[in-house]
Structure formats: C-alpha cells, structure tokens
Amino acid sequence: MHLYIFILSGFVLSTIFQFTNIYNTQWYLLTVAVLLAAGLYSSTFSISIQEARTHVRLILKAITIGVFLKALIIGGILTIVLKNPFGFILGIIVAQIDPLSTAA
C-alpha cells in the first residue's frame, strides 16, 4: 500500500510542478546513473568469496545467459522510452543487479 501512496505522491508533485521531459535533462541522467551504481555496489558488498566459489557454475549461468537476455530486454525498452542509446547502458547496469543480489 505504501508503494501506491509513494507513486501517487510522485505523480501529484510532477503535475503540480509541471515536470515534463525530465528524463532528457543532464542532472536526471546523472542521478539515475549514480543511484544505479550505488545499487550495484550495495548488492555485491556482502557476497562471501568462499561461498561464491562453491556455486561457480550457477553464478556463471546467471551472469552469462541471464544478464545478457535481461540487458537486451531492459536496454531495448529503455532506449525506446528515453529515445537515447544511453538506455542500453542503464539496461546493462540494471540487468547485473538482480543476479548479484541473489548470489549474496
């Protein structure tokens, strides 16, 4: 329920302050890149090297096949939505976060 309130409040604020085409501004792209980098770092920070060595095959499958497909799907959608090839970079970053946090 809190997520819906958060989304609704963001929509109301964007309507009040008339935020349009905000995703084309430089500060927005920089903020998204910094937040994604922080998410990537935080998802890998607590991975135990010894435990990762015992699950090398599973990790390699998740990294090679899973991340590649997710990067194509997410990067393609973001490129279409943003109308900017920077979407593929964001797609690659987002695709790496889930397998790494699952591994942790």
C-alpha positions, 0 to 999 in steps of 0.5 A, spaced: 500 500 500 505 504 501 508 503 494 501 506 491 501 512 496 509 513 494 507 513 486 501 517 487 505 522 491 510 522 485 505 523 480 501 529 484 508 533 485 510 532 477 503 535 475 503 540 480 510 542 478 509 541 471 515 536 470 515 534 463 521 531 459 525 530 465 528 524 463 532 528 457 535 533 462 543 532 464 542 532 472 536 526 471 541 522 467 546 523 472 542 521 478 539 515 475 546 513 473 549 514 480 543 511 484 544 505 479 551 504 481 550 505 488 545 499 487 550 495 484 555 496 489 550 495 495 548 488 492 555 485 491 558 488 498 556 482 502 557 476 497 562 471 501 568 469 496 568 462 499 561 461 498 561 464 491 566 459 489 562 453 491 556 455 486 561 457 480 557 454 475 550 457 477 553 464 478 556 463 471 549 461 468 546 467 471 551 472 469 552 469 462 545 467 459 541 471 464 544 478 464 545 478 457 537 476 455 535 481 461 540 487 458 537 486 451 530 486 454 531 492 459 536 496 454 531 495 448 525 498 452 529 503 455 532 506 449 525 506 446 522 510 452 528 515 453 529 515 445 537 515 447 542 509 446 544 511 453 538 506 455 542 500 453 547 502 458 542 503 464 539 496 461 546 493 462 547 496 469 540 494 471 540 487 468 547 485 473 543 487 479 538 482 480 543 476 479 548 479 484 543 480 489 541 473 489 548 470 489 549 474 496 
